[in-house]
Structures are given as C-alpha cells and as structure tokens.
C-alpha cells in the first residue's frame, strides 16, 4: 500500500510518495511576491533516500520578469499528484521513481540540471554555487518522441543512470533548439527514475508502539516512516536523506516513549556498524552513492564504497547515553542487548569485518574513558584537559555551521553535559549488564566511570559561566538594539533587576575571543541527561536557565515564535553580533528539537521533587516557580507553533512591532556565507514533539 503526504511551507511545496518499491520526495519552489529573488528561484527537486540521490532542475521565465514564473504540481489522471515508476525490463536493478504533472504559468527555460547525488545538489544550493565538472559533463539532453525532452546522467559507477523526462500533458510545447530546453505555458508530465538498490522502509504502523498515534498524528507518523528503514534512520528530507549519527541518536532519545523497538535498534545498530575500529570514533555522517564514488576517485581509488565523516566530537557520547536509556531504564533488557551486540559487523563498513557490534561498542567506550581521564585525574581540572574540537576541523558539535559556536574550540554542551552523562551511562551499563555490554572492562568501569563523571559534573560549568553586572548588561542590550540590522524593538533592559548569569557557547573563539559569550539554549542537554547532585550548583544552574527562557529577546531567549538558540545581545564583540543573526543557520533562530529538549529537561527536574532524593531547589519558592513558569512558557510557545513545529528550523522578521515566523531558507544569508540554508520540511529531530505531553499538574 502506498503512503502519500503533502506538506506546504511557502515558497516550498513538498510531496512524498512511498511504496514497497520506492520512497520519493518532490519539492516544488516558486518565488512569493515578497521573496528575495537572489535566494528563492523557480526549482524542482526530486529526492530519493536510496543512495542519497536526486534530481534538481532550475528554471527561469523566458520572456517575463524575474519572479513571475510559478511552477505547480497538479493532480491529474497520472497521480494524486504523484504516481510510482517501476520497470524491471533491463538487466540488474529495476528503474524506480515517480511521475506527476507540473504546470508553468508562462514560458520557462530550464537553465540548469544536477543529477545524481543530493550532496552535489546541496553544494550548489548552499555553498558558493559549486558545480563539479566531473559530474556535470556526463549529463545528456535529448529530444524525447515528437515533443518531449529527456535529461539523463550515467553515474561514476558506470552502472546507475538517473533520468528525468518532461513531455506535454494535454497542453504545452517543448523547444529544444539550444542547450537549455524551453517549455511553453502549459502542463507537462515529469518522470524521474534510476536503477539503484532500494532501502527497506518501515511502514507507519511499524515505527510506533502506540498504534493510536496513526489516527491522532497521521501526517507526522507518515513523515517519521519516510525517514525510517530497517538498515538505518535518516536525518531529514530532502537535504539529509542519509545516516547522521548524532541527529539520529538525539532524536531517538527524545522519541523513545513512542518509538518501536525496530526503529530504536535500527538507529543503535547503524551507529555501531559505522564505528571506526582503529580509534573508536562514531561516524557523524556517511557519504554514499554517486558522491562516494566521486570522492573515492579524487583520492585515486576506483570504488563505490561508502565513506564516513568522523570529525564530530559529540557523537561518541550519545552512544552509551542512548544504549543505557533504551536497554536499561526503558526496559529493552539483557536479551535484546545481547542479540544486538552479537551482530556481525562489516555489512556497511567492510573494515569492521571480523568484529561484532559489541566489540565496536567496547572500542568506543574505551575511547570515551581515555578522552575523559586527564580532566578527571587529581589536579587535572584545567581548560587544556577539556574536550576540544578535533585538530584541523572548524566544527564538531550540532551547531556545525562555520559560526555555529563562534569559532570556539572548546564546546559547552560536550563538556558540561554529554561527557559526564556518557560516563554515568557507561557505569550504569557496566553495573546492570556486566560483561554482556562491556566485556572484561565492566567491573572496573562500574566504579571508575562514575568517579570520572562526578569530577566532570563538578568542575566543568565554571569554565563557561558568564556574569554581567546589571548596569553593564543593560548598556549592552541598549547598544545591541541601536546597532542591530534585524531587530529594532524594545531592549527589555528594564526587566533586569540583578546581575545577568548564563553559560557561554564555547571557549577559545575566533578573532581572539577567549569566551564566546553568546547566551544559548544548550543548557537543555545538561538538565535532560544529568540529574546533578550538588544542590547549590543545581539550584543556580536551573535558575539561570529558567530566567534565560523566561526573559523576552534580546534580554533572554524567548520570542512569540519560539525559543531562539542563540542571543548575541550581551556580547561586547562586534564580530559575534554580526555573525549571529536571524538568517544564520545556528543564529537567532528557533530549532524545534531544542524546544522539546528544554521542556523535557525542565519537566524531568521538577519530577524529581516527588522522588526520595528531592533536590533543594524544590523547596526554594523563587527558583521552583521560575522553573515552573519557564516550563509553561515553553509549552505555550509549543502549542502556538504547532503549524511549523515539524520544521527543522525557522526564523522570523520583526515588522510593525511584531515577530513574524519566516522560513530560514527564504532569508538572505549573513555576510561571508555562501548561500542561504534551506530548512528541511521533515527533520527527524523536529518530530520529537510527538513524544511530548504537557503535564497539566504543572500548568500555571
């Protein structure tokens, strides 16, 4: 049975189709009257998860003003609006894909086609318009029948061919007199297909435990199904249709209450399979399909073998956190753990042949223990011993755009939250599952990992803590509003009645900035993944976090369209204020999963007030009420944002005294950034709100 889904996010119209042969997404883009025409252009993307593959076609009006061409996908006798293509006439893999009818409101020229890899498409749309001659020169444009056009390209593997055809459907006419096909006003049947091995998709009924969700949230469960396969779970559509270790694990942690075992174990298994057996690093992102062959050839290797990026420093730590939560706290249990860890490795990463997933997990856990040992050692609590980004890499955490953490080398979230939480999880796995999980290391690590965690919890926060005297903070807010290009509303400096305290994004930033003093939302990771046992520290941290949530931007992080993930208003650095804008991918924008993580973290901490180890903050009426009010403010925002909550990220414009929610991809990029970054309409970690339920007992 086919699954279809339509999601609108103007100027992007998204259509999904999947059955047991093919999974496809089609994105049709047309400029709106107020679109920036340097950013939003007429375009059709057809994307396939298998091989992270696709087609991208750019159009322009032939004899009319720029911005006037409107492309639409229309219902027809062909499909509603999409229908499958399946043809097994040739040897090898069958041709699979989708077809549907496109309409043009005026004569359109096809100015550029990119066929093959989503990575190649993204390098053009998001970077400085990079095209790879090795990939473009093999594109063939031919006449099809009496009045159609066929555009095809043989992949570098010399086996796979991607083809897209356009033919008039009742009206229209194709002119093919030059290198750019021209389509007169009318309707055209577009068919896109390729011969490549497909993934085994999990149906909507297979991805969740509670089948009632299929009725309550049908669109979101269909979206989750589109990203879920027996071999792995994908990060987002259309730009991230492949394995991303951190994104997959973080999403799974937040979705655990509703996910089926099939999905959770697909995620854990995909991460274990891709661990680097040499140094224990978990893979951040895989490169597969045509782009893998392309990169291999650049290295002088004639191979279609996949490649993995091991540059991130946060991915490793999520592995034990997720495994402990699933197999331990959530009741996955010893049998499932032992069965999963007994799986022979090497199906995807041939370098891991001869090992099991269990062997690879121990190699990764050894790496974590080794990397965290220097800071945990007596007298080792120095900045040098904190976790740094890897040498030669400018990014290494979830904020992985070039200015995501202000050029910092020592990220906040890894050091104060993920490293200690991973250590606690290793200790718990060792105690609960012993050698089944951690082999001969289990006895030692059951004690040692907890000892390490205690030191990391106790001594990392102060490295990042920023305290500004009230008058200084007020002055910086006023200055920010005066000099800001994207916000001219109230500074809210009048809301400050004491010194401001928060935690910096990172240390050792670019331009000689020692502390990247950007207020941010990453505090959510510590309150969700760690309980915290030092009462003074926990109370202070929760209070600082809650106040940053409660205060309206630019005094805090809250806006009517959601909690922004970064606020540079308190920084005295001009460079920081210029780089963290409402058009930057990790700037003053809203990320759905951070909203969810913050609300879950606050709820978890308040839940401890009913436990035997009741924390002190529960009996401090000021702090407890701040936490509770922050929780409710976030929930109010979540409920108000329901129409775009499944988006990966969104931005805003400030006009006539109001915040107006705006797709990030329609905003011009900040200075020095190659291209606007488009948000995915479906992002795994933006579906995490499916596992959220407001605690009515906490409602203010």
C-alpha positions in Angstrom: 0.0 0.0 0.0 1.3 3.4 -0.9 1.8 6.2 1.6 1.5 9.8 0.4 2.0 13.1 2.2 1.7 16.8 1.2 3.4 19.5 3.3 3.3 23.2 2.4 5.9 25.7 3.6 5.8 28.5 1.1 7.7 29.1 -1.0 8.4 25.3 -0.8 5.7 22.7 -1.6 6.6 19.2 -0.6 5.1 15.9 -1.9 6.0 12.5 -0.6 5.3 9.1 -2.1 6.4 5.7 -0.9 5.5 2.0 -1.5 7.4 -1.3 -1.3 9.5 -0.3 -4.4 10.4 3.4 -3.9 10.5 6.3 -1.5 10.5 9.7 -3.1 10.1 13.4 -2.2 9.4 16.2 -4.7 9.9 19.8 -3.7 8.5 22.5 -6.0 9.6 26.1 -5.3 8.2 29.3 -6.8 9.0 32.8 -5.6 6.4 34.6 -3.5 5.6 38.3 -4.1 7.9 39.3 -1.2 10.7 36.7 -1.8 14.3 37.7 -2.2 14.9 36.7 -5.9 18.6 36.1 -5.3 17.6 33.4 -2.7 14.3 31.9 -3.9 14.2 30.8 -7.6 11.9 28.5 -9.5 13.1 25.0 -8.9 12.1 21.3 -8.8 13.9 18.8 -6.5 13.2 15.1 -6.7 14.9 13.2 -3.8 15.4 9.5 -3.0 16.8 8.1 0.2 18.5 5.2 -1.5 22.0 6.4 -2.3 21.1 9.9 -1.0 20.2 10.6 -4.6 18.2 13.0 -6.6 17.5 15.5 -9.4 17.4 19.3 -9.2 16.1 21.5 -12.0 16.3 25.3 -12.1 14.0 27.3 -14.3 13.6 31.0 -15.2 10.9 32.9 -17.1 11.8 33.1 -20.8 10.1 36.3 -21.7 8.8 37.8 -18.4 10.2 39.5 -15.4 12.2 37.5 -12.8 9.9 36.4 -10.0 6.8 35.9 -12.2 7.3 32.2 -13.1 5.1 29.9 -11.0 5.5 26.2 -11.1 2.9 23.9 -9.6 2.4 20.2 -9.1 -1.2 19.4 -10.1 -3.5 16.4 -9.6 -4.1 14.5 -12.8 -5.0 11.1 -14.3 -1.4 10.2 -13.7 -1.3 10.6 -9.9 -2.7 12.5 -6.9 -0.3 14.2 -7.6 2.5 11.6 -7.7 2.5 8.0 -9.0 5.2 5.4 -8.9 7.5 4.2 -11.7 8.7 0.6 -11.7 10.3 -1.0 -14.7 12.3 -4.2 -14.4 12.8 -4.7 -18.2 16.6 -4.0 -18.1 19.2 -6.3 -16.5 20.3 -5.6 -13.0 18.3 -3.3 -10.7 14.9 -2.1 -11.9 14.2 1.5 -12.8 12.2 3.1 -9.9 11.0 6.6 -9.3 8.0 8.9 -9.5 5.9 10.8 -12.0 3.4 13.6 -11.9 2.2 16.7 -13.8 3.9 20.1 -13.5 2.3 23.3 -14.7 4.1 26.5 -15.8 2.1 29.8 -15.8 4.4 31.2 -18.5 7.2 30.1 -20.8 10.1 28.7 -18.8 13.7 27.9 -19.7 15.4 25.0 -17.9 18.7 26.7 -17.0 20.5 24.0 -15.0 20.1 20.4 -14.1 22.0 18.5 -11.5 21.5 14.7 -11.5 22.9 12.1 -9.1 23.7 13.0 -5.5 21.9 15.1 -3.0 25.4 16.2 -1.8 26.2 17.6 -5.2 22.8 19.5 -5.2 23.4 20.9 -1.7 26.9 22.0 -2.6 25.4 24.1 -5.3 22.4 25.5 -3.5 24.1 26.1 -0.1 27.6 26.9 -1.0 29.1 29.5 -3.4 27.2 27.7 -6.3 29.7 24.9 -6.7 29.3 22.6 -9.7 31.6 19.6 -10.3 32.6 19.2 -13.9 33.2 15.5 -13.4 29.5 15.2 -12.5 28.0 17.7 -14.9 29.8 16.8 -18.1 28.1 13.4 -18.4 24.6 14.9 -18.5 22.8 14.2 -21.8 19.9 16.3 -23.0 17.9 14.6 -25.8 14.7 15.0 -27.6 12.1 12.5 -26.4 9.5 11.5 -29.0 8.0 14.3 -31.1 7.6 16.9 -28.3 9.5 15.9 -25.1 12.9 16.1 -23.6 15.0 13.5 -21.7 17.8 14.5 -19.3 20.0 11.7 -18.1 23.3 11.0 -16.5 25.3 7.8 -16.1 26.8 7.8 -12.6 30.5 7.3 -12.0 29.9 3.7 -11.1 29.1 3.2 -14.9 26.0 1.2 -13.9 23.4 3.5 -12.4 21.6 6.1 -14.6 19.4 8.9 -13.4 16.8 10.1 -15.9 14.2 12.8 -15.9 11.8 13.3 -18.8 9.3 16.1 -19.5 6.5 15.8 -22.0 3.4 18.0 -22.7 0.3 16.7 -20.8 -2.7 18.0 -22.7 -1.1 21.4 -23.2 2.4 22.8 -23.6 5.2 22.6 -26.1 8.9 21.8 -25.7 11.5 23.7 -27.7 15.0 22.1 -27.9 17.0 24.3 -30.2 19.8 25.1 -27.8 21.4 23.6 -24.7 18.5 24.9 -22.5 15.1 23.3 -23.1 12.2 25.8 -23.2 8.7 24.9 -22.0 5.8 27.0 -23.2 3.0 27.8 -20.7 1.1 24.6 -20.0 1.2 21.3 -18.2 4.0 18.6 -18.5 4.3 15.0 -17.4 7.6 14.8 -15.5 9.1 11.4 -14.8 12.2 10.8 -12.7 13.8 7.4 -12.1 17.0 5.5 -11.6 18.3 1.9 -11.3 19.8 1.6 -7.8 19.2 -0.8 -4.9 16.5 0.5 -2.6 16.2 0.5 1.2 13.6 -1.5 3.2 11.2 1.1 4.5 9.4 0.7 7.8 5.6 1.4 7.4 3.8 3.9 9.6 2.4 1.0 11.6 6.0 -0.3 12.1 7.6 2.8 13.6 5.5 3.5 16.7 4.5 1.4 19.7 1.1 3.0 20.2 -1.0 2.5 17.0 -3.4 5.2 18.2 -0.8 7.7 17.1 -1.6 6.7 13.5 -5.0 8.2 13.9 -4.1 11.1 16.1 -1.0 12.3 14.2 -1.2 10.8 10.8 1.0 13.3 8.9 3.8 13.3 11.5 3.8 9.4 11.6 4.0 9.3 7.8 6.9 11.7 7.9 8.6 9.5 10.6 8.0 6.5 8.4 9.6 8.2 5.4 12.8 8.6 7.4 12.8 5.0 8.9 14.4 2.0 7.3 15.4 -1.4 8.6 19.1 -0.6 8.0 19.2 3.0 9.4 17.1 6.0 10.1 17.6 9.2 8.1 18.1 12.7 9.5 15.9 14.8 7.3 14.2 15.4 4.0 15.3 16.5 1.4 18.7 17.7 2.4 19.8 15.0 4.8 18.4 11.8 3.4 21.0 9.6 4.9 22.7 8.5 8.2 23.7 11.2 10.6 24.8 9.6 13.9 24.2 12.4 16.3 20.9 13.6 14.8 19.6 10.0 14.7 20.6 9.2 18.3 19.5 12.5 19.8 16.1 12.2 18.1 15.7 8.7 19.3 16.5 9.7 22.9 13.6 12.2 22.7 11.3 9.9 20.9 11.9 6.8 23.0 8.5 6.8 24.7 6.7 6.2 21.4 9.2 4.5 19.0 9.0 0.8 18.2 12.0 -1.4 19.0 12.6 -1.8 15.3 13.4 1.9 14.9 15.5 2.2 18.1 17.6 -0.8 17.2 18.0 0.3 13.6 19.5 3.6 15.0 21.8 1.9 17.5 22.8 -0.8 15.0 23.6 1.8 12.3 25.9 3.7 14.7 27.7 0.6 16.0 28.2 -0.7 12.4 30.0 2.6 11.4 32.3 3.0 14.4 36.0 3.4 13.4 37.6 0.3 14.7 41.0 2.0 14.9 40.3 4.8 17.3 36.7 4.2 18.5 35.1 7.3 16.9 31.4 7.2 16.0 30.6 8.2 12.5 28.8 11.6 12.1 27.7 11.4 8.5 28.0 8.8 5.8 28.7 9.6 2.2 27.1 7.0 -0.2 26.0 6.6 -3.8 27.5 8.6 -6.6 29.2 11.2 -4.3 31.1 8.4 -2.5 32.4 7.2 -5.9 33.3 10.8 -6.8 35.3 11.4 -3.6 37.0 7.9 -3.9 38.1 8.8 -7.4 39.5 12.1 -6.2 41.6 10.0 -3.8 42.7 7.8 -6.6 40.5 4.9 -5.6 38.2 3.2 -8.1 35.5 2.2 -5.7 31.8 2.8 -4.8 32.5 2.1 -1.1 30.8 4.4 1.4 32.8 6.9 3.4 32.3 8.2 6.9 33.0 11.6 8.5 34.5 11.2 12.0 35.1 14.9 12.6 32.4 15.5 15.3 33.3 15.3 19.0 29.8 14.9 20.4 28.6 11.8 18.5 30.6 9.3 20.6 29.0 10.4 23.8 25.4 9.8 22.6 26.0 6.1 22.1 26.2 4.9 25.7 23.6 7.5 26.7 21.1 6.0 24.3 22.1 2.4 25.0 21.7 2.9 28.7 18.3 4.6 28.4 16.9 2.1 25.9 18.2 -1.2 27.3 18.3 -0.2 30.9 15.9 2.5 32.0 13.3 1.8 29.3 13.3 -1.9 29.7 14.9 -3.1 26.4 16.6 -5.7 28.6 19.5 -8.1 28.5 18.2 -10.4 25.8 17.8 -7.6 23.2 21.1 -6.1 24.2 23.0 -9.4 23.8 21.3 -10.1 20.5 22.1 -6.7 19.1 25.7 -6.7 20.3 26.2 -10.2 18.8 25.5 -8.9 15.3 28.5 -9.4 13.0 29.9 -6.1 11.7 31.1 -5.3 8.2 27.8 -5.2 6.2 28.3 -1.5 5.5 31.8 -0.8 6.7 33.9 -3.6 5.3 36.8 -2.5 7.5 34.8 -3.8 10.5 34.5 -7.4 9.2 35.6 -9.9 11.8 34.2 -7.9 14.7 30.7 -7.8 16.3 28.8 -4.6 17.2 29.6 -5.5 20.8 33.3 -5.4 20.1 32.9 -2.0 18.4 30.9 -0.6 21.4 33.7 -1.6 23.7 36.3 0.1 21.5 34.1 3.3 21.6 33.6 3.1 25.4 37.4 2.7 25.8 37.9 5.9 23.7 35.5 7.8 26.0 37.2 6.6 29.1 40.6 7.6 27.7 39.5 11.1 26.5 37.9 12.0 29.8 40.7 10.6 32.1 43.0 13.7 32.0 40.3 16.1 33.3 39.2 13.6 36.0 42.7 13.0 37.3 43.9 14.7 40.5 44.7 18.3 39.7 43.6 17.8 36.1 40.7 20.2 36.1 42.2 22.6 33.6 41.0 24.2 30.4 43.6 22.2 28.4 42.0 18.9 29.6 38.5 19.8 28.5 37.2 18.2 25.3 38.3 20.3 22.2 37.3 20.1 18.6 39.5 17.8 16.6 42.6 19.3 15.0 42.1 20.6 11.5 38.3 20.9 11.9 36.3 24.1 12.4 33.1 22.3 13.6 32.4 19.4 15.9 29.0 19.7 17.6 25.4 20.0 16.5 25.9 23.8 15.8 28.1 22.7 12.9 27.9 25.8 10.6 31.1 27.9 10.4 30.0 30.4 13.0 27.8 27.9 15.0 29.9 28.3 18.1 31.6 31.5 17.2 34.8 29.7 16.0 35.2 28.2 19.5 37.5 25.2 20.1 36.0 24.0 23.4 32.2 23.5 23.2 29.9 24.0 26.1 27.5 21.1 25.6 30.0 18.3 25.2 32.0 19.3 28.3 29.2 20.1 30.8 26.5 17.7 29.7 27.4 14.9 27.2 30.8 13.7 28.6 29.6 13.3 32.2 26.2 11.8 31.0 28.1 9.3 28.9 30.3 8.4 31.8 27.3 7.8 34.0 25.7 5.7 31.3 28.9 3.5 30.9 28.9 3.0 34.7 25.2 2.0 34.7 25.6 -0.4 31.7 28.6 -2.0 33.5 26.6 -2.5 36.7 23.4 -3.7 35.0 24.7 -5.8 32.2 28.3 -6.5 33.2 30.4 -8.3 30.6 27.4 -8.6 28.2 27.8 -4.9 27.5 31.4 -4.1 28.3 33.3 -7.4 28.4 36.3 -7.5 30.8 36.1 -3.8 31.5 32.7 -4.0 33.2 34.0 -4.5 36.8 36.4 -1.6 36.7 34.2 0.8 34.8 31.2 0.3 37.1 33.2 2.3 39.6 35.7 4.3 37.6 33.2 5.8 35.1 31.1 7.2 38.0 34.2 8.7 39.6 35.1 10.4 36.4 31.5 11.7 35.9 31.5 13.2 39.4 34.6 15.3 38.6 33.2 16.4 35.1 29.9 17.4 36.7 31.5 19.3 39.4 34.2 21.3 37.6 33.2 22.0 34.0 30.5 24.6 34.5 32.6 27.3 35.9 34.8 27.5 32.8 31.8 28.7 30.8 29.9 30.8 33.3 29.4 34.4 32.3 28.3 37.0 34.9 27.5 40.6 33.8 26.8 43.4 36.3 23.2 44.7 35.9 24.3 48.1 34.5 26.7 46.6 32.0 24.1 44.2 30.8 21.5 47.0 30.4 24.0 49.0 28.4 24.8 46.1 26.1 21.1 45.5 25.4 20.5 49.1 24.5 23.6 49.1 22.2 22.5 45.9 20.6 19.1 47.3 19.6 20.7 50.6 18.3 23.2 48.7 16.1 21.2 45.6 15.1 20.1 45.2 11.4 17.3 42.7 12.0 15.6 43.9 15.2 14.6 47.4 16.3 12.1 46.6 19.0 12.3 47.1 22.8 15.6 46.1 24.5 13.7 44.9 27.6 16.7 46.2 29.7 14.1 47.4 32.2 13.3 43.8 33.1 16.8 43.3 34.5 16.8 43.7 38.3 20.1 41.9 39.1 23.3 40.7 37.5 22.9 38.5 34.5 24.3 35.0 34.6 24.4 32.4 31.8 26.9 30.0 30.2 28.9 30.7 27.1 28.6 28.7 23.9 32.3 27.9 23.7 35.8 28.9 24.7 38.7 30.0 22.5 36.7 31.6 19.8 37.9 33.2 16.5 39.2 36.7 16.3 41.0 36.3 19.6 37.7 35.9 21.6 38.5 33.9 24.7 34.9 33.2 25.7 32.2 33.1 23.1 29.7 34.8 25.4 26.6 34.1 23.4 23.5 33.3 25.5 22.2 30.0 24.3 19.8 27.1 24.7 22.3 24.3 25.1 21.7 24.3 28.9 18.8 21.9 28.0 21.2 19.0 27.4 22.6 19.0 31.0 19.2 19.2 32.6 17.8 16.4 30.5 20.8 14.0 30.5 22.1 14.6 34.0 20.4 14.8 37.4 23.1 16.8 39.2 23.7 16.0 42.9 25.5 19.2 44.1 22.5 21.1 45.4 23.9 24.7 45.2 25.2 24.1 41.7 21.9 22.5 40.5 19.8 25.3 42.0 21.9 28.1 40.5 22.0 26.3 37.1 18.3 25.7 36.9 17.6 29.3 38.0 19.9 30.8 35.3 18.4 28.5 32.7 14.8 29.3 33.6 15.4 33.1 33.6 17.1 32.9 30.1 13.9 31.1 28.9 11.5 33.5 30.6 13.1 36.8 29.5 12.0 38.1 26.1 14.6 38.6 23.4 17.0 40.4 23.4 17.1 40.2 27.3 16.6 36.4 27.0 15.8 33.7 24.5 12.1 33.8 24.3 10.1 35.2 21.3 6.5 34.8 20.3 7.6 32.3 17.5 9.7 30.2 19.8 12.9 30.0 21.9 15.9 31.2 19.9 19.0 29.0 20.2 21.5 31.9 20.4 21.4 35.5 21.6 24.5 37.7 21.0 23.0 40.8 22.6 25.2 40.6 25.7 28.4 40.1 23.8 30.8 43.1 23.5 32.2 41.6 20.4 31.1 43.2 17.1 32.1 40.1 15.2 29.8 37.9 17.3 26.9 40.3 16.9 27.4 40.3 13.2 27.7 36.6 12.8 24.7 35.5 15.0 21.7 36.9 13.1 18.2 35.8 12.3 19.4 34.4 8.9 22.3 32.3 10.2 21.6 28.6 10.4 22.7 28.5 14.1 21.9 32.1 14.8 19.0 33.9 16.4 16.6 31.3 15.1 14.3 28.5 16.5 15.1 24.8 16.4 12.2 22.5 17.2 14.3 19.8 18.9 15.9 22.4 21.3 12.4 23.5 22.4 11.5 19.8 23.1 14.7 19.1 24.9 14.4 22.2 27.1 10.8 21.4 28.0 11.6 17.7 28.7 14.6 18.7 30.8 12.6 21.1 33.0 9.9 18.6 33.4 12.4 15.9 34.4 13.9 18.2 37.1 10.6 19.1 38.5 9.6 15.4 38.5 12.5 14.8 41.0 10.6 17.0 43.5 8.3 13.9 44.0 11.2 11.5 44.5 13.0 10.3 47.6 16.2 12.3 46.6 14.2 15.5 46.4 16.6 18.3 45.3 16.8 21.5 47.3 15.5 23.8 44.5 12.1 22.2 45.1 11.9 24.0 48.4 13.1 27.3 47.1 9.9 29.0 46.1 11.6 31.6 43.8 13.7 29.1 41.9 10.9 26.5 41.7 8.5 29.0 40.3 11.0 30.2 37.8 11.5 26.6 36.6 7.7 26.0 36.5 7.0 29.3 34.7 9.7 28.6 32.2 8.1 25.1 31.5 4.7 26.7 31.0 6.1 29.5 28.8 7.7 26.9 26.6 4.6 24.8 26.4 2.6 27.9 25.4 5.1 28.5 22.6 5.0 24.9 21.5 1.2 25.0 21.3 1.3 28.3 19.4 3.9 26.9 17.0 2.1 23.7 16.1 1.8 24.7 12.4 5.5 24.7 11.8 6.8 22.6 14.7 7.9 19.7 12.4 10.2 22.1 10.5 13.9 21.6 11.3 14.5 25.3 12.0 12.6 28.5 11.4 13.4 32.2 11.6 11.4 35.4 12.0 11.2 39.0 10.8 10.4 41.9 13.2 7.8 44.2 11.5 5.5 46.8 12.9 6.3 45.7 16.4 5.6 42.0 15.8 7.6 38.8 15.3 6.6 37.1 12.1 7.6 33.4 11.6 9.6 33.1 8.4 11.2 30.0 6.7 15.0 30.3 7.2 15.7 29.4 3.5 13.9 32.5 2.3 16.2 34.8 4.2 19.4 36.2 2.6 22.5 34.6 4.1 24.6 36.5 6.7 27.8 38.2 5.5 30.5 35.8 4.3 28.3 32.8 4.0 28.0 31.3 0.5 24.3 30.6 0.2 21.0 30.7 2.1 20.4 27.5 4.1 17.0 26.0 3.5 15.2 24.2 6.3 14.1 20.6 5.8 10.3 20.3 5.9 10.7 16.9 7.6 13.5 16.5 10.1 13.9 13.6 12.4 14.7 15.6 15.5 11.9 18.0 14.7 9.4 15.2 15.1 10.4 14.8 18.7 7.3 16.7 19.9 5.3 13.6 19.1 6.6 12.1 22.4 5.7 15.2 24.4 2.6 15.7 26.6 2.0 18.7 28.8 1.8 17.9 32.5 -1.4 19.6 33.4 -0.5 19.4 37.1 2.3 21.9 36.3 0.2 24.4 34.4 0.5 27.8 36.0 
